[in-house]
Amino acid sequence: MSPLLSASGLPLSVLDLAPIAEGSDAGHALGHALDLARHVEALGFRRFWLAEHHNMPGIASAATAVALAHVAAGTTTIRVGSGGIMLPNHAPLLIAEQFGTLAALHPGRIDLGLGRAPGTDQVTARAMRRDLHAAADSFPRDVVELLHFFGPGEPGQAVSAIPGRGLNVPIWILGSSLFGAQLAAALGLPFAFASHFAPDYLLQALEIYRSGFRPSEDLAQPYAAACINVFAADTDAEARRLFTSLEQAFIALRTGRPRQLPPPIDPEAEELQFARAALSSTFRYAVIGAPETVRQGLEDFVARTKVDEVIATANIFDHSARLRSFKLLSEVWPQVTAGQQRAA
């Protein structure tokens, strides 16, 4: 049994954005993604997901299925998947074929998380989607179509996903609002909330998902995960310093000047003080600190949300510090889950 699951059934997973550090490039970022996946696999994490973003100078996972193939081929046991694929950017058949291929190559290890946002700015979205409103409005229908492509097929079926048909690749609905929760509940699918950057509706979305859940052939009971930023270091001060890279990146994004992931700076820098109030809501659930601080923060988050799985993400400039952060997280996680058992 994985060391991270020995104390409790509550799994711990990773969302990676394959961050491109300032002065580096996409090749190094994808190499670091694979190295991180191998690292957390050895530590006992459940999943390693990559997310689809476009026209972002600091993110290397735009061609998500290709990046996942790279990671899956270099690992052996950890589940690998999308967190997520922005389905309105694609024809469901093409996604079924892509993830069917991944599942054929790596049986029992592939997840397909789906979102309906563009994963980019509106100008870039138009370059991909052409008709933005129609693409987003068709999301529920496209999810059902994708589920059908992964099914066993029917006599006389004119179009099949090959590879894909009969593979039943697990599909998750991802969301940062109430819409995804409603859809996941109606279809009886697992649900993951993006509280690492859009936490406002987290608790309400979880309640809607659980109360409206309809059992399906694949899922008898609701299963909810939430993603949060977890920055761990040997001291609280060092963790806060590492976190300034993400703060700077968000400031740049919010002001229309996206950039590569910058190196950390003094947490008391004037440029951060000016914008930190605006970011406080965005990062309200972020857990930043030394191991004991991280343990307490995660215990509070799990107790508040009662999620079935925690997905941690950490855009840290220095790769070795990022590996260290996830190592420290793995060491406190059994204490977190043991604490939840005592509370129950």
C-alpha positions in Angstrom: 0.0 0.0 0.0 1.2 3.5 -0.8 2.7 5.3 2.3 0.4 8.2 1.6 -2.7 6.0 1.9 -1.6 3.8 4.8 -3.2 6.0 7.5 -6.4 6.8 5.6 -8.3 6.3 2.4 -7.8 10.0 1.6 -5.5 10.3 -1.5 -3.1 13.0 -2.3 -2.4 14.0 -5.9 -0.6 16.6 -8.0 -1.6 19.2 -10.6 1.4 20.5 -12.6 1.4 23.3 -15.1 4.8 22.5 -16.4 6.0 26.0 -15.5 8.5 27.6 -17.7 10.9 29.4 -15.4 12.3 32.8 -16.4 15.4 32.3 -18.6 14.4 28.7 -19.3 12.3 27.1 -22.1 9.5 24.6 -22.7 11.9 21.6 -23.2 13.3 22.1 -19.7 9.9 22.6 -18.2 8.6 19.3 -19.7 11.7 17.5 -18.5 11.1 18.9 -15.0 7.4 17.8 -15.2 8.5 14.2 -15.8 11.1 14.4 -13.1 8.4 15.7 -10.7 6.1 12.9 -11.7 8.7 10.3 -11.0 9.4 12.0 -7.7 5.8 12.0 -6.4 5.2 8.5 -7.8 8.0 7.2 -5.5 6.5 9.2 -2.6 3.1 7.5 -3.1 0.9 10.2 -4.7 -2.2 9.0 -6.4 -2.3 11.1 -9.6 -0.2 13.4 -11.7 -2.3 15.8 -13.9 -1.3 18.4 -16.4 -3.5 21.3 -17.5 -4.3 22.8 -20.9 -3.4 26.4 -21.3 -2.7 28.4 -24.5 -0.6 31.4 -25.3 0.9 31.5 -21.8 4.6 32.2 -21.8 5.0 30.5 -18.4 3.2 27.2 -19.1 4.5 24.4 -21.3 1.5 22.0 -21.3 -0.6 23.4 -24.2 -0.5 20.2 -26.2 -1.7 18.3 -23.1 -2.2 14.8 -24.5 1.4 14.9 -26.0 2.8 16.1 -22.6 0.9 13.4 -20.8 2.3 10.7 -23.2 5.8 12.0 -22.2 5.0 11.7 -18.5 3.2 8.3 -18.7 6.0 6.7 -20.7 8.5 7.8 -18.0 6.5 6.5 -15.0 5.0 3.1 -14.1 2.3 3.2 -11.4 1.0 6.7 -10.8 -2.2 7.7 -12.6 -1.6 10.3 -15.3 -4.3 12.6 -16.6 -5.6 16.0 -17.6 -6.6 18.7 -15.1 -7.9 19.4 -17.6 -8.7 19.2 -21.2 -10.8 22.3 -22.2 -13.3 20.3 -24.3 -14.9 23.1 -26.2 -11.5 23.6 -27.9 -11.7 20.2 -29.4 -14.0 17.7 -31.2 -15.0 14.9 -28.7 -13.9 12.2 -31.2 -10.4 13.6 -31.3 -10.1 13.7 -27.5 -11.5 10.1 -27.4 -8.8 9.0 -29.8 -6.0 10.8 -28.0 -6.9 9.5 -24.6 -7.9 6.1 -26.0 -4.4 5.9 -27.3 -2.9 6.9 -23.9 -5.1 4.3 -22.2 -4.2 1.6 -24.7 -0.5 2.3 -24.1 -0.9 2.6 -20.3 -3.9 0.5 -19.2 -5.6 1.5 -16.0 -3.5 4.6 -15.5 -5.1 7.4 -17.5 -7.6 10.0 -16.3 -9.5 12.5 -18.4 -10.5 15.7 -16.6 -12.7 18.1 -18.6 -13.4 21.8 -18.4 -15.4 24.2 -20.5 -13.2 27.3 -20.1 -10.9 28.2 -23.0 -7.7 28.0 -20.9 -6.5 31.3 -22.3 -7.5 34.8 -23.2 -10.4 35.7 -25.5 -8.3 36.6 -28.5 -6.5 33.2 -28.4 -9.8 31.4 -27.7 -11.2 32.8 -30.9 -8.2 31.5 -32.8 -9.0 28.0 -31.6 -12.8 28.0 -31.3 -14.1 30.5 -33.8 -17.5 30.4 -32.3 -16.9 30.9 -28.5 -20.5 30.8 -27.3 -21.6 27.8 -29.3 -18.6 25.8 -28.1 -19.2 26.5 -24.4 -23.0 25.9 -24.7 -22.4 22.5 -26.2 -20.2 21.3 -23.4 -22.8 19.0 -21.7 -23.7 17.4 -25.0 -20.0 17.0 -25.9 -19.3 15.3 -22.5 -22.1 12.8 -23.2 -20.7 12.2 -26.7 -17.3 11.6 -25.3 -18.6 9.1 -22.7 -20.3 7.3 -25.6 -17.1 7.0 -27.6 -15.4 5.3 -24.6 -18.3 2.8 -24.3 -18.5 -0.7 -25.8 -20.1 0.5 -29.0 -23.3 -0.4 -30.7 -24.2 -2.5 -33.7 -24.0 -0.4 -36.8 -22.3 2.5 -35.1 -21.1 4.7 -37.9 -18.2 6.5 -36.0 -16.0 4.9 -33.4 -13.0 6.1 -31.5 -10.2 3.7 -32.3 -8.3 3.5 -29.9 -10.9 4.5 -27.4 -14.0 2.3 -27.8 -14.6 0.0 -24.8 -11.7 1.5 -22.8 -14.0 3.4 -20.3 -11.3 6.0 -19.6 -12.4 7.7 -16.3 -13.9 11.1 -16.9 -13.9 13.9 -14.4 -15.7 17.2 -14.6 -13.6 20.1 -13.5 -14.9 23.5 -12.5 -14.4 26.8 -10.8 -18.1 27.7 -10.6 -21.4 26.0 -9.9 -22.0 24.8 -13.4 -19.5 22.0 -13.3 -20.8 20.7 -10.0 -24.3 20.5 -11.4 -23.2 18.7 -14.5 -21.0 16.2 -12.6 -23.8 15.4 -10.3 -26.3 14.9 -13.1 -24.0 12.6 -15.0 -22.7 10.7 -11.9 -19.1 11.6 -12.6 -16.3 12.6 -10.2 -15.8 16.3 -9.7 -12.7 18.4 -9.1 -12.8 22.1 -8.1 -10.2 24.6 -9.0 -9.8 26.3 -5.6 -6.2 26.9 -6.3 -7.1 30.0 -8.4 -10.9 30.4 -8.1 -12.0 29.6 -4.6 -15.1 31.7 -4.2 -17.7 29.0 -5.0 -15.8 26.0 -3.6 -18.1 25.1 -0.6 -21.3 25.9 -2.5 -20.2 23.8 -5.5 -19.3 20.8 -3.2 -22.7 21.0 -1.6 -24.6 21.2 -4.9 -22.5 18.3 -6.3 -23.2 16.0 -3.3 -26.8 16.9 -2.8 -27.7 16.5 -6.6 -25.5 13.4 -7.3 -27.2 10.7 -9.3 -25.4 7.3 -9.2 -24.0 6.1 -12.6 -22.6 2.8 -13.8 -19.1 4.0 -13.0 -19.7 5.8 -9.7 -22.2 4.8 -7.0 -21.5 7.8 -4.7 -20.2 11.3 -5.1 -16.4 11.7 -5.3 -15.1 15.2 -4.9 -11.5 16.6 -5.1 -10.2 20.1 -4.6 -7.0 21.6 -5.8 -5.0 24.0 -3.7 -1.6 25.6 -3.7 0.8 24.0 -1.2 4.2 25.6 -0.8 6.3 23.8 1.8 9.8 24.6 2.9 12.0 24.1 6.0 10.8 27.4 7.5 7.7 29.6 7.1 9.8 32.4 5.9 11.4 30.4 3.1 8.0 29.0 2.0 6.6 32.6 1.8 9.6 33.6 -0.3 9.0 30.7 -2.7 5.3 31.7 -3.0 6.2 35.2 -4.3 7.0 33.6 -7.7 3.3 32.7 -8.1 2.2 36.0 -6.7 4.3 37.9 -9.3 3.0 35.6 -12.1 -0.6 36.3 -11.1 -0.1 40.0 -11.0 1.4 39.9 -14.5 -1.6 37.8 -15.7 -4.2 40.0 -14.1 -2.6 43.1 -15.6 -2.5 41.6 -19.1 1.2 41.0 -19.2 1.7 37.2 -18.7 5.3 36.2 -18.3 7.5 33.2 -17.5 7.6 32.2 -13.9 9.8 34.7 -12.2 12.3 34.0 -9.4 11.2 34.7 -5.9 11.7 38.1 -4.3 11.4 39.6 -0.8 7.8 38.9 0.4 7.7 42.5 1.8 8.6 44.0 -1.6 6.5 47.1 -2.4 5.2 45.7 -5.7 3.7 42.7 -3.8 2.2 44.8 -1.0 0.3 46.9 -3.5 -1.3 43.9 -5.2 -1.6 41.4 -2.3 -5.0 42.6 -1.1 -6.5 41.9 -4.5 -4.9 38.4 -4.5 -5.9 37.5 -0.9 -9.2 36.1 -2.1 -7.6 34.2 -5.0 -5.2 32.4 -2.6 -7.5 32.1 0.4 -7.0 28.4 0.7 -3.3 28.4 -0.1 -1.2 26.5 2.4 2.3 28.0 2.8 4.9 27.3 5.4 7.1 24.8 7.3 5.9 21.2 7.8 3.8 22.0 10.9 2.2 25.0 9.3 1.4 22.9 6.2 -0.1 20.1 8.4 -2.4 22.5 10.2 -3.5 24.2 7.0 -4.3 20.9 5.3 -6.2 19.6 8.3 -8.3 22.7 8.3 -8.9 22.5 4.6 -10.0 18.9 4.6 -12.2 19.4 7.7 -13.9 22.3 6.1 -14.5 20.8 2.7 -14.7 17.1 3.5 -13.2 16.3 0.1 -12.4 12.8 -0.9 -9.0 13.8 -2.4 -6.7 16.7 -2.2 -4.8 17.8 -5.4 -1.7 19.9 -4.6 -0.1 22.3 -7.0 3.1 24.4 -6.5 4.6 26.7 -9.2 8.0 27.1 -7.6 10.8 28.7 -9.6 13.7 26.4 -8.5 13.0 22.8 -9.5 14.9 21.4 -6.5 12.9 23.5 -4.1 9.7 22.2 -5.8 10.8 18.6 -5.3 11.6 19.4 -1.7 8.2 21.0 -1.2 6.4 17.9 -2.4 8.7 15.7 -0.2 7.8 17.7 2.9 4.1 17.5 1.9 4.3 13.7 1.7 5.8 13.6 5.1 3.0 15.5 6.9 0.2 14.0 4.9 -0.2 10.8 7.1 -0.5 13.2 10.1 -3.3 15.1 8.3 -5.3 12.0 7.4 -4.8 10.6 10.9 -6.1 13.8 12.3 -9.2 13.5 10.1 -9.8 10.0 11.4 -9.7 11.2 15.0 -12.1 14.0 14.2 -14.5 11.6 12.6 
